[in-house]
Amino acid sequence: MFSKLFRKKKTTKIVLPWNSDSQNKLDIMIGKTPQLFRKSARKLVVETAQIKCLDRMGKIVNNDDLIQGFLHNTPDLFKAPMIKNALKIR
């Protein structure tokens, strides 16, 4: 019974190509994230950026998608430092 409750759901993974500049910026921004959150932050930001790309009917994830991915997944308390870091690497 409990195995059904805790069974991992199968999901379809989105895989879109990334603009090389956007990929570099992702790596830099994730590097500025606290070590404890990097793995989960990268996963969430990448998924959200790809969804934003598909929403705009894009074929390549770009900087706008990346920024939206960060803004969507960053807690309000940490948005100001995230924006500050994003402006530095612009």
Summary of the structure (lengths in Angstrom):
residues: 90
radius of gyration: 14.7
end to end distance: 51.1
largest distance: 51.4
contacts: 211
relative contact order: 0.16
helix: 68%
strand: 2%
